[in-house]
Amino acid sequence: MELFFYLERASALHRLHPLTKILLLAGNCAFALLARRPGPLLAAAVLVLLQMALGGCLANLRRIRVFLLLASVFGVLLWTLFGRGETHLALWMTREGLRAGIVAALRIDVFLLAGALFLSITRNEEVVQGLLRLGLPYPLCFAFSTALRLAPTFVGTAWAVREAQKARGLDPDSGSPAARLRKNIPLLVPTLLTTIRMTGHLAMSLEAKGFGLHKSRTSLLETRFRAPDALTVALLAAALAGAALTR
């Protein structure tokens, strides 16, 4: 079961500096925040998809397709139900509520696509390097990268527990939705206990290796800010400035 998003590719996006990748993630999300209409938001989503194609990571779209679908459906549904407006369409729906739902759904989808792009082209070690270049303290950078590393590990643990219980005769996929939910809830206990034990071992390992004992640190990963990074940041800044002016 493949749990990590990073894809090893020889693309131009993969060769960018970690700081540039973080700025690219922030820029894609900023586009979604600046846009207030479905048209610009759809253009922002297409732009992120083009970046994913350039990075050779469109294969990861199938791994987030469920989240994209849920964000789209529930975004439109909730805003249509609770959004206020003056132009009545049908039943309780208004044109303003429907438009706000489409905007919210597209914005969340852009966030998901931008995050998938970032994780597909950035190794965990590069995340630490990029955050350090932003001036953040190393313990905070390490905690953030560890959270990214443990998230797929947690999913893998839950999957292993589920498969182990299926081998013992449990069928969590049969019955009504309520019955399936009741069968899967008890699986959270061994999953949480295994995760807590794993984090305890990680803490003891860090203490044994003297984590935080020395303020100055060296890194095995050495990266340099090159001309493609400067060009990417310049284009990103110009595009954001144009989006802000045309808002």
PAKOL-132210 format. One record per residue: x, y, z of N, C-alpha, C in turn; residue number from 1; chain. Coordinates in nm, 2 decimals. Each point is the difference from the previous one (the first is absolute). Example, Ala and Ser with C-alpha at 12.3 -4.5 7.8 and 13.67 -1.06 7.14 Angstrom:
BEGIN
SITE       nu       nv       nw      cau      cav      caw       cu       cv       cw   num   cadena
SITE     1.32    -0.57     0.78    -0.09     0.12     0.00     0.09     0.12     0.00     1        A
SITE    -0.04     0.11    -0.07     0.09     0.11     0.00    -0.08     0.11     0.08     2        A
//
This chain:
BEGIN
SITE       nu       nv       nw      cau      cav      caw       cu       cv       cw   num   cadena
SITE     0.09    -0.12     0.00    -0.09     0.12     0.00     0.09     0.12     0.00     1        A
SITE    -0.01     0.09    -0.11     0.08     0.12    -0.01    -0.06     0.11     0.08     2        A
SITE     0.07     0.05     0.10    -0.05     0.10     0.09     0.06     0.14    -0.02     3        A
SITE     0.12     0.01    -0.05     0.06     0.13    -0.02    -0.03     0.06    -0.13     4        A
SITE    -0.02     0.13     0.00    -0.03     0.07    -0.12     0.11     0.03    -0.10     5        A
SITE     0.13     0.01     0.06     0.11     0.04    -0.08     0.02    -0.10    -0.11     6        A
SITE     0.02     0.06    -0.12     0.03    -0.08    -0.12     0.14     0.05    -0.06     7        A
SITE     0.09    -0.10    -0.01     0.13     0.03    -0.05     0.00     0.02    -0.15     8        A
SITE     0.02     0.13    -0.04    -0.01     0.03    -0.14     0.12     0.10    -0.03     9        A
SITE     0.04     0.01    -0.13     0.11     0.09    -0.04    -0.06     0.12    -0.06    10        A
SITE    -0.10     0.06     0.06    -0.07     0.12    -0.05     0.07     0.13     0.05    11        A
SITE    -0.04     0.11    -0.07     0.05     0.13     0.04    -0.05     0.04     0.14    12        A
SITE    -0.12    -0.04     0.03    -0.06     0.03     0.13     0.07    -0.07     0.11    13        A
SITE     0.04    -0.13    -0.02     0.07    -0.07     0.10     0.14     0.06     0.03    14        A
SITE     0.06     0.06    -0.10     0.13     0.06     0.02     0.00     0.14     0.06    15        A
SITE    -0.11     0.05     0.03    -0.01     0.13     0.06     0.04     0.00     0.15    16        A
SITE     0.05     0.11     0.05     0.04     0.01     0.14    -0.12    -0.02     0.09    17        A
SITE     0.02    -0.07     0.12    -0.12    -0.02     0.09    -0.07     0.13     0.03    18        A
SITE     0.07     0.11     0.02    -0.07     0.12     0.03    -0.09     0.05    -0.11    19        A
SITE     0.05    -0.03    -0.13    -0.09     0.04    -0.11    -0.12    -0.09    -0.01    20        A
SITE     0.01    -0.12     0.04    -0.12    -0.09     0.00    -0.10     0.04     0.11    21        A
SITE     0.05     0.05     0.11    -0.09     0.05     0.10    -0.07     0.12    -0.04    22        A
SITE     0.08     0.09    -0.07    -0.06     0.13    -0.05    -0.10    -0.04    -0.11    23        A
SITE     0.02    -0.10    -0.08    -0.09    -0.04    -0.10    -0.13    -0.05     0.06    24        A
SITE     0.01    -0.08     0.11    -0.12    -0.04     0.07    -0.08     0.11     0.05    25        A
SITE     0.07     0.10     0.06    -0.06     0.11     0.06    -0.07     0.09    -0.11    26        A
SITE     0.07     0.01    -0.11    -0.05     0.08    -0.11    -0.13    -0.06    -0.06    27        A
SITE     0.00    -0.13    -0.02    -0.12    -0.07    -0.05    -0.12     0.02     0.09    28        A
SITE     0.03    -0.01     0.13    -0.11     0.02     0.10    -0.05     0.15     0.00    29        A
SITE     0.10     0.09    -0.02    -0.04     0.14     0.00    -0.08     0.03    -0.12    30        A
SITE     0.02    -0.06    -0.11    -0.08     0.02    -0.12    -0.15    -0.04     0.03    31        A
SITE    -0.01    -0.11     0.07    -0.14    -0.05     0.04    -0.07     0.10     0.10    32        A
SITE     0.08     0.06     0.09    -0.05     0.09     0.09    -0.04     0.13    -0.06    33        A
SITE     0.08     0.05    -0.10    -0.03     0.12    -0.07    -0.12    -0.01    -0.09    34        A
SITE    -0.02    -0.11    -0.06    -0.11    -0.02    -0.10    -0.14     0.00     0.08    35        A
SITE    -0.10     0.07    -0.05    -0.13     0.00     0.06    -0.11    -0.05    -0.10    36        A
SITE     0.04    -0.04    -0.12    -0.09    -0.04    -0.10     0.04    -0.14    -0.05    37        A
SITE    -0.10    -0.08    -0.05     0.03    -0.13    -0.05     0.10    -0.01    -0.11    38        A
SITE     0.00     0.10    -0.09     0.09     0.00    -0.12     0.14     0.01     0.04    39        A
SITE     0.04     0.10     0.08     0.15     0.00     0.04     0.04    -0.12     0.09    40        A
SITE    -0.09    -0.05     0.08     0.03    -0.12     0.08     0.02    -0.12    -0.09    41        A
SITE    -0.08    -0.01    -0.10     0.02    -0.12    -0.09     0.13     0.02    -0.08    42        A
SITE     0.03     0.12    -0.03     0.13     0.03    -0.07     0.12    -0.04     0.10    43        A
SITE    -0.02     0.03     0.13     0.11    -0.03     0.09     0.01    -0.15     0.02    44        A
SITE    -0.11    -0.08    -0.01     0.01    -0.14     0.01     0.06    -0.06    -0.12    45        A
SITE    -0.03     0.05    -0.12     0.07    -0.04    -0.12     0.15     0.03     0.00    46        A
SITE     0.03     0.11     0.06     0.15     0.04     0.01     0.07    -0.10     0.09    47        A
SITE    -0.06    -0.04     0.11     0.07    -0.10     0.09     0.00    -0.13    -0.07    48        A
SITE    -0.10    -0.04    -0.08     0.01    -0.13    -0.07     0.11     0.01    -0.11    49        A
SITE     0.02     0.11    -0.06     0.11     0.01    -0.10     0.13    -0.01     0.07    50        A
SITE     0.02     0.05     0.12     0.12    -0.01     0.08     0.02    -0.15     0.04    51        A
SITE    -0.11    -0.07     0.03     0.01    -0.14     0.03     0.04    -0.08    -0.12    52        A
SITE    -0.05     0.04    -0.12     0.05    -0.07    -0.12     0.14     0.03    -0.03    53        A
SITE     0.05     0.12     0.02     0.14     0.04    -0.02     0.09    -0.08     0.10    54        A
SITE    -0.05    -0.03     0.12     0.08    -0.07     0.10    -0.02    -0.15    -0.02    55        A
SITE    -0.08    -0.05    -0.09    -0.02    -0.14    -0.02    -0.07    -0.07     0.12    56        A
SITE    -0.09     0.07     0.07    -0.06    -0.05     0.12    -0.16    -0.01    -0.01    57        A
SITE    -0.05     0.00    -0.13    -0.14    -0.02    -0.01    -0.05    -0.13     0.05    58        A
SITE     0.09    -0.10     0.02    -0.04    -0.13     0.05    -0.06     0.01     0.14    59        A
SITE     0.04     0.10     0.07    -0.05     0.02     0.14    -0.14     0.05     0.01    60        A
SITE    -0.06     0.04    -0.12    -0.13     0.05     0.00    -0.10    -0.11     0.04    61        A
SITE     0.02    -0.12    -0.04    -0.09    -0.11     0.04     0.00    -0.02     0.15    62        A
SITE     0.11     0.04     0.07     0.00    -0.03     0.14    -0.07     0.11     0.08    63        A
SITE    -0.03     0.11    -0.06    -0.08     0.10     0.07    -0.14     0.03    -0.07    64        A
SITE    -0.03    -0.09    -0.09    -0.13     0.02    -0.07    -0.12     0.00     0.09    65        A
SITE     0.01    -0.08     0.10    -0.12    -0.01     0.10    -0.01     0.13     0.07    66        A
SITE     0.11     0.06     0.05     0.00     0.12     0.07    -0.05     0.12    -0.09    67        A
SITE     0.05     0.00    -0.13    -0.05     0.10    -0.09    -0.15    -0.01    -0.02    68        A
SITE    -0.05    -0.12    -0.02    -0.14    -0.02    -0.02    -0.08     0.04     0.12    69        A
SITE     0.04    -0.04     0.12    -0.07     0.04     0.13     0.00     0.15     0.02    70        A
SITE     0.12     0.06    -0.03     0.00     0.15     0.02    -0.09     0.07    -0.10    71        A
SITE    -0.01    -0.05    -0.12    -0.09     0.06    -0.10    -0.14    -0.02     0.04    72        A
SITE    -0.04    -0.12     0.03    -0.14    -0.03     0.03    -0.05     0.08     0.13    73        A
SITE     0.08    -0.02     0.11    -0.05     0.06     0.13     0.02     0.15    -0.01    74        A
SITE     0.10     0.05    -0.07     0.01     0.15    -0.01    -0.12     0.06    -0.06    75        A
SITE    -0.04    -0.05    -0.12    -0.12     0.05    -0.07    -0.13    -0.03     0.09    76        A
SITE    -0.01    -0.12     0.05    -0.12    -0.03     0.08    -0.02     0.09     0.12    77        A
SITE     0.11     0.01     0.08    -0.02     0.08     0.13    -0.03     0.15    -0.03    78        A
SITE     0.08     0.05    -0.10    -0.03     0.15    -0.03    -0.13     0.02    -0.06    79        A
SITE    -0.05    -0.10    -0.08    -0.14     0.01    -0.05    -0.10    -0.01     0.10    80        A
SITE     0.02    -0.08     0.10    -0.09    -0.02     0.11    -0.01     0.12     0.09    81        A
SITE     0.12     0.05     0.04     0.00     0.11     0.10     0.04     0.14    -0.05    82        A
SITE     0.03     0.01    -0.13     0.03     0.13    -0.06    -0.12     0.08    -0.02    83        A
SITE     0.01     0.13     0.03    -0.11     0.09    -0.02     0.02     0.07    -0.14    84        A
SITE    -0.12     0.04    -0.05     0.00     0.07    -0.13    -0.14     0.05    -0.03    85        A
SITE     0.00     0.09    -0.10    -0.13     0.06    -0.04    -0.06    -0.07    -0.13    86        A
SITE     0.08    -0.06    -0.08    -0.05    -0.06    -0.12    -0.03    -0.14     0.02    87        A
SITE    -0.13    -0.03     0.01    -0.05    -0.14     0.03     0.01    -0.08    -0.13    88        A
SITE     0.05    -0.13     0.02     0.01    -0.09    -0.11    -0.11    -0.11     0.01    89        A
SITE     0.02    -0.09     0.10    -0.10    -0.10     0.02     0.01    -0.05     0.15    90        A
SITE    -0.12    -0.03     0.06    -0.01    -0.05     0.13     0.07     0.11     0.09    91        A
SITE     0.10    -0.04     0.08     0.07     0.09     0.09     0.13     0.07    -0.07    92        A
SITE     0.03    -0.04    -0.12     0.12     0.04    -0.06    -0.01     0.14    -0.06    93        A
SITE     0.11     0.08     0.01     0.01     0.13    -0.06     0.12     0.00    -0.09    94        A
SITE     0.00     0.09    -0.10     0.11     0.01    -0.09     0.13     0.04     0.07    95        A
SITE    -0.01     0.09     0.10     0.11     0.05     0.07     0.06    -0.11     0.09    96        A
SITE    -0.08    -0.09     0.06     0.04    -0.11     0.08     0.07    -0.10    -0.09    97        A
SITE    -0.05    -0.03    -0.12     0.06    -0.10    -0.09     0.13     0.05    -0.05    98        A
SITE     0.01     0.13    -0.03     0.13     0.06    -0.04     0.10    -0.01     0.11    99        A
SITE    -0.04     0.04     0.12     0.10    -0.01     0.11     0.04    -0.15     0.03   100        A
SITE    -0.09    -0.09    -0.02     0.04    -0.14     0.01     0.10    -0.05    -0.10   101        A
SITE    -0.02     0.04    -0.13     0.10    -0.03    -0.10     0.13     0.06     0.03   102        A
SITE     0.00     0.13     0.04     0.13     0.06     0.03     0.07    -0.07     0.12   103        A
SITE    -0.07    -0.03     0.10     0.06    -0.07     0.12     0.05    -0.14    -0.04   104        A
SITE    -0.07    -0.07    -0.09     0.04    -0.13    -0.04     0.13     0.01    -0.08   105        A
SITE     0.00     0.09    -0.10     0.12     0.02    -0.08     0.12     0.04     0.08   106        A
SITE    -0.02     0.09     0.10     0.11     0.04     0.08     0.06    -0.11     0.08   107        A
SITE    -0.08    -0.09     0.06     0.05    -0.11     0.07     0.07    -0.10    -0.09   108        A
SITE    -0.05    -0.02    -0.12     0.06    -0.09    -0.10     0.14     0.06    -0.04   109        A
SITE     0.01     0.13    -0.01     0.13     0.06    -0.04     0.10    -0.03     0.12   110        A
SITE    -0.05     0.02     0.12     0.09    -0.03     0.12     0.05    -0.14    -0.01   111        A
SITE    -0.09    -0.10    -0.02     0.03    -0.14     0.00     0.10    -0.03    -0.12   112        A
SITE    -0.02     0.06    -0.11     0.09    -0.02    -0.12     0.14     0.06     0.03   113        A
SITE     0.00     0.12     0.06     0.13     0.06     0.03     0.07    -0.08     0.10   114        A
SITE    -0.06    -0.05     0.10     0.06    -0.09     0.10     0.05    -0.12    -0.06   115        A
SITE    -0.08    -0.07    -0.09     0.05    -0.12    -0.06     0.12     0.03    -0.09   116        A
SITE     0.00     0.11    -0.07     0.12     0.04    -0.08     0.12     0.02     0.08   117        A
SITE    -0.01     0.07     0.12     0.11     0.02     0.08     0.06    -0.13     0.06   118        A
SITE    -0.09    -0.09     0.05     0.05    -0.13     0.05     0.05    -0.09    -0.11   119        A
SITE    -0.04     0.02    -0.12     0.05    -0.09    -0.11     0.14     0.04    -0.05   120        A
SITE     0.04     0.12     0.02     0.13     0.05    -0.05     0.10     0.03     0.11   121        A
SITE    -0.04    -0.02     0.13     0.08     0.04     0.11     0.03    -0.11     0.09   122        A
SITE     0.12    -0.03     0.02     0.04    -0.11     0.10    -0.01     0.06     0.14   123        A
SITE    -0.02    -0.09     0.10    -0.01     0.05     0.14     0.12     0.08     0.04   124        A
SITE     0.12    -0.04    -0.04     0.12     0.08     0.04     0.00     0.14    -0.06   125        A
SITE    -0.06     0.01    -0.12     0.00     0.13    -0.06    -0.10     0.09     0.07   126        A
SITE    -0.10    -0.05     0.06    -0.10     0.08     0.08     0.07     0.07     0.11   127        A
SITE     0.09    -0.07     0.07     0.08     0.05     0.11     0.09     0.11    -0.05   128        A
SITE     0.07    -0.02    -0.11     0.09     0.10    -0.05    -0.08     0.13    -0.05   129        A
SITE    -0.11    -0.02    -0.06    -0.08     0.12    -0.04    -0.05     0.08     0.12   130        A
SITE    -0.05    -0.07     0.10    -0.04     0.07     0.12     0.11     0.07     0.08   131        A
SITE     0.12    -0.06     0.00     0.11     0.06     0.06     0.04     0.13    -0.08   132        A
SITE    -0.01     0.00    -0.13     0.03     0.12    -0.08    -0.10     0.11     0.03   133        A
SITE    -0.11    -0.04     0.04    -0.10     0.10     0.04     0.03     0.07     0.13   134        A
SITE     0.09    -0.06     0.08     0.04     0.06     0.13    -0.06    -0.07     0.11   135        A
SITE    -0.07    -0.11    -0.02    -0.07    -0.07     0.11     0.10    -0.08     0.08   136        A
SITE    -0.02    -0.02     0.13     0.10    -0.08     0.08    -0.01    -0.14    -0.03   137        A
SITE     0.12    -0.07     0.01     0.01    -0.14    -0.04    -0.10    -0.09     0.07   138        A
SITE    -0.02     0.01     0.13    -0.10    -0.09     0.07    -0.14     0.01    -0.07   139        A
SITE    -0.04     0.12    -0.03    -0.13     0.01    -0.07     0.00    -0.06    -0.14   140        A
SITE     0.10     0.02    -0.07     0.01    -0.07    -0.13     0.00    -0.15     0.01   141        A
SITE     0.08    -0.05     0.10     0.01    -0.14     0.02    -0.14    -0.06     0.04   142        A
SITE    -0.07     0.07     0.08    -0.14    -0.04     0.04    -0.09    -0.01    -0.11   143        A
SITE     0.01     0.10    -0.09    -0.09     0.01    -0.12     0.03    -0.12    -0.09   144        A
SITE     0.13    -0.02    -0.03     0.03    -0.11    -0.09    -0.03    -0.13     0.06   145        A
SITE     0.02    -0.02     0.13    -0.04    -0.13     0.06    -0.15    -0.02    -0.01   146        A
SITE    -0.08     0.10     0.02    -0.14    -0.01    -0.02    -0.04    -0.05    -0.14   147        A
SITE     0.07     0.06    -0.10    -0.02    -0.05    -0.14     0.04    -0.15    -0.02   148        A
SITE     0.11    -0.03     0.07     0.05    -0.14    -0.01    -0.09    -0.10     0.07   149        A
SITE    -0.06     0.04     0.12    -0.08    -0.09     0.08    -0.14    -0.01    -0.05   150        A
SITE    -0.05     0.09    -0.08    -0.14    -0.01    -0.05    -0.02    -0.12    -0.09   151        A
SITE     0.09    -0.03    -0.10    -0.02    -0.12    -0.08     0.03    -0.13     0.09   152        A
SITE     0.09     0.02     0.10     0.03    -0.12     0.09    -0.13    -0.03     0.08   153        A
SITE    -0.07     0.10     0.04    -0.12    -0.02     0.08    -0.11    -0.07    -0.09   154        A
SITE    -0.01     0.04    -0.13    -0.09    -0.06    -0.09     0.04    -0.15    -0.02   155        A
SITE     0.13    -0.02    -0.02     0.05    -0.14    -0.02    -0.03    -0.09     0.12   156        A
SITE     0.02     0.06     0.12    -0.04    -0.08     0.12    -0.14    -0.04     0.01   157        A
SITE    -0.09     0.10    -0.03    -0.14    -0.03     0.00    -0.04    -0.10    -0.11   158        A
SITE     0.07     0.00    -0.11    -0.02    -0.10    -0.11     0.04    -0.14     0.05   159        A
SITE     0.12     0.00     0.07     0.05    -0.13     0.04    -0.09    -0.06     0.11   160        A
SITE    -0.05     0.08     0.09    -0.09    -0.05     0.11    -0.13    -0.05    -0.07   161        A
SITE    -0.05     0.07    -0.10    -0.12    -0.04    -0.06     0.02    -0.13    -0.07   162        A
SITE     0.11    -0.02    -0.07     0.03    -0.12    -0.07     0.02    -0.12     0.10   163        A
SITE     0.06     0.03     0.11     0.02    -0.10     0.10    -0.13    -0.05     0.06   164        A
SITE    -0.10     0.09     0.02    -0.13    -0.04     0.05    -0.08    -0.07    -0.10   165        A
SITE     0.02     0.03    -0.13    -0.07    -0.07    -0.10     0.05    -0.14    -0.01   166        A
SITE     0.13    -0.02     0.02     0.06    -0.14     0.00    -0.06    -0.08     0.12   167        A
SITE    -0.04     0.07     0.10    -0.06    -0.07     0.12    -0.15    -0.02    -0.01   168        A
SITE    -0.06     0.03    -0.12    -0.14    -0.03    -0.02    -0.09     0.12     0.00   169        A
SITE     0.05     0.12     0.03    -0.08     0.12     0.00    -0.02     0.05    -0.15   170        A
SITE    -0.13     0.03    -0.03    -0.03     0.05    -0.13    -0.05     0.14     0.01   171        A
SITE     0.08     0.10     0.00    -0.04     0.14     0.02    -0.07     0.06    -0.12   172        A
SITE    -0.01    -0.07    -0.11    -0.06     0.06    -0.12    -0.14    -0.05    -0.03   173        A
SITE    -0.05    -0.08     0.09    -0.14    -0.05    -0.02    -0.10     0.07     0.08   174        A
SITE    -0.12    -0.01    -0.04    -0.11     0.06     0.08    -0.03     0.14    -0.04   175        A
SITE    -0.09     0.06     0.08    -0.04     0.14    -0.03     0.11     0.10     0.03   176        A
SITE    -0.01     0.12    -0.04     0.10     0.10     0.04     0.02     0.01     0.15   177        A
SITE    -0.11     0.00     0.08     0.01     0.00     0.14     0.08    -0.12     0.06   178        A
SITE    -0.03    -0.12    -0.06     0.07    -0.12     0.05     0.14     0.01    -0.03   179        A
SITE     0.04     0.05    -0.12     0.14     0.01    -0.04     0.07     0.10     0.09   180        A
SITE    -0.07     0.10     0.04     0.06     0.10     0.09     0.03    -0.06     0.14   181        A
SITE    -0.10    -0.08     0.05     0.02    -0.06     0.13     0.12    -0.10    -0.01   182        A
SITE     0.02    -0.07    -0.11     0.11    -0.10    -0.01     0.13     0.07    -0.01   183        A
SITE     0.01     0.12    -0.05     0.13     0.07    -0.02     0.04     0.08     0.12   184        A
SITE    -0.10     0.05     0.08     0.04     0.08     0.11     0.09    -0.07     0.10   185        A
SITE    -0.02    -0.13     0.04     0.09    -0.07     0.09     0.15    -0.01    -0.05   186        A
SITE     0.01     0.01    -0.14     0.14    -0.01    -0.05     0.08     0.13     0.03   187        A
SITE    -0.06     0.10     0.05     0.07     0.12     0.03     0.09    -0.02     0.12   188        A
SITE    -0.04    -0.08     0.09     0.07    -0.02     0.13     0.14    -0.06    -0.03   189        A
SITE     0.01    -0.11    -0.06     0.14    -0.05    -0.03     0.08     0.09    -0.09   190        A
SITE    -0.07     0.07    -0.09     0.07     0.10    -0.09     0.06     0.11     0.09   191        A
SITE    -0.07     0.06     0.09     0.05     0.10     0.08     0.11    -0.05     0.10   192        A
SITE    -0.02    -0.11     0.05     0.10    -0.06     0.10     0.13    -0.02    -0.08   193        A
SITE    -0.01    -0.06    -0.12     0.12    -0.02    -0.08     0.07     0.13    -0.03   194        A
SITE    -0.08     0.10    -0.04     0.06     0.13    -0.03     0.07     0.07     0.12   195        A
SITE    -0.07    -0.01     0.12     0.06     0.06     0.12     0.13    -0.07     0.04   196        A
SITE     0.00    -0.14    -0.02     0.13    -0.07     0.03     0.11     0.04    -0.10   197        A
SITE    -0.04     0.02    -0.12     0.10     0.04    -0.11     0.05     0.14     0.03   198        A
SITE    -0.08     0.09     0.04     0.05     0.14     0.03     0.08     0.00     0.13   199        A
SITE    -0.03    -0.09     0.09     0.09    -0.01     0.12     0.14    -0.05    -0.03   200        A
SITE     0.00    -0.10    -0.09     0.13    -0.05    -0.05     0.08     0.11    -0.07   201        A
SITE    -0.07     0.08    -0.08     0.06     0.11    -0.07     0.06     0.10     0.10   202        A
SITE    -0.08     0.03     0.10     0.05     0.10     0.10     0.13    -0.05     0.07   203        A
SITE     0.00    -0.13     0.04     0.12    -0.06     0.06     0.12     0.00    -0.09   204        A
SITE    -0.03    -0.02    -0.13     0.11     0.00    -0.09     0.06     0.14    -0.02   205        A
SITE    -0.08     0.10     0.00     0.05     0.13    -0.01     0.08     0.04     0.13   206        A
SITE    -0.05    -0.04     0.11     0.07     0.03     0.13     0.14    -0.07     0.00   207        A
SITE     0.00    -0.13    -0.05     0.13    -0.07     0.00     0.10     0.06    -0.09   208        A
SITE    -0.05     0.07    -0.11     0.09     0.06    -0.10     0.03     0.14     0.03   209        A
SITE    -0.05     0.05     0.12     0.04     0.14     0.04    -0.07     0.10    -0.08   210        A
SITE    -0.13    -0.02    -0.04    -0.07     0.10    -0.07    -0.01     0.14     0.07   211        A
SITE     0.04     0.10    -0.06    -0.01     0.14     0.06     0.12     0.03     0.09   212        A
SITE     0.10    -0.09     0.01     0.11     0.03     0.09     0.09     0.11    -0.06   213        A
SITE     0.02     0.00    -0.13     0.08     0.10    -0.06    -0.09     0.10    -0.09   214        A
SITE     0.03     0.13     0.01    -0.08     0.09    -0.08     0.04     0.00    -0.14   215        A
SITE     0.13    -0.01    -0.03     0.04     0.00    -0.14    -0.01    -0.14    -0.06   216        A
SITE    -0.05    -0.01    -0.12    -0.03    -0.13    -0.06     0.06     0.00    -0.14   217        A
SITE     0.03    -0.12    -0.05     0.04    -0.02    -0.14    -0.10    -0.09    -0.07   218        A
SITE    -0.01     0.01    -0.13    -0.10    -0.07    -0.07     0.07    -0.08    -0.11   219        A
SITE    -0.05    -0.12    -0.02     0.05    -0.09    -0.11    -0.05     0.06    -0.14   220        A
SITE    -0.12     0.06     0.00    -0.06     0.05    -0.12     0.05     0.15    -0.02   221        A
SITE     0.07     0.02    -0.10     0.05     0.13    -0.03    -0.07     0.05    -0.13   222        A
SITE    -0.07     0.11     0.01    -0.07     0.06    -0.11     0.04     0.14    -0.03   223        A
SITE    -0.01     0.05    -0.12     0.04     0.13    -0.04    -0.12     0.07    -0.07   224        A
SITE    -0.01     0.13     0.02    -0.11     0.07    -0.07     0.06     0.04    -0.13   225        A
SITE    -0.05    -0.05    -0.12     0.05     0.02    -0.13    -0.09     0.09    -0.08   226        A
SITE     0.04     0.02    -0.13    -0.07     0.09    -0.09    -0.14    -0.05    -0.02   227        A
SITE    -0.03    -0.13    -0.02    -0.14    -0.04    -0.02    -0.09     0.03     0.12   228        A
SITE     0.06     0.00     0.12    -0.08     0.03     0.12    -0.03     0.15     0.00   229        A
SITE     0.10     0.08    -0.03    -0.03     0.15    -0.01    -0.10     0.03    -0.10   230        A
SITE     0.00    -0.06    -0.12    -0.10     0.02    -0.10    -0.14    -0.04     0.04   231        A
SITE     0.00    -0.12     0.07    -0.13    -0.05     0.05    -0.06     0.10     0.10   232        A
SITE     0.08     0.04     0.09    -0.05     0.09     0.11    -0.04     0.14    -0.07   233        A
SITE     0.07     0.05    -0.09    -0.04     0.12    -0.07    -0.13    -0.01    -0.08   234        A
SITE    -0.02    -0.11    -0.07    -0.12    -0.02    -0.07    -0.12    -0.02     0.10   235        A
SITE     0.03    -0.07     0.11    -0.11    -0.02     0.10    -0.04     0.14     0.06   236        A
SITE     0.10     0.08     0.03    -0.03     0.13     0.06    -0.08     0.09    -0.10   237        A
SITE     0.05     0.00    -0.13    -0.07     0.08    -0.10    -0.15    -0.05    -0.02   238        A
SITE    -0.02    -0.13     0.00    -0.13    -0.05    -0.01    -0.09     0.03     0.12   239        A
SITE     0.05    -0.01     0.12    -0.08     0.04     0.12    -0.03     0.14     0.00   240        A
SITE     0.10     0.09    -0.04    -0.03     0.14    -0.01    -0.11     0.03    -0.10   241        A
SITE     0.01    -0.06    -0.12    -0.11     0.02    -0.10    -0.13    -0.05     0.05   242        A
SITE    -0.01    -0.11     0.07    -0.12    -0.05     0.06    -0.06     0.09     0.10   243        A
SITE     0.09     0.06     0.09    -0.05     0.09     0.10    -0.05     0.13    -0.06   244        A
SITE     0.06     0.05    -0.11    -0.04     0.12    -0.06    -0.13    -0.01    -0.08   245        A
SITE    -0.02    -0.12    -0.06    -0.12    -0.02    -0.07    -0.12    -0.06     0.08   246        A
SITE     0.03    -0.01     0.13    -0.11    -0.05     0.09    -0.12     0.10     0.01   247        A
//
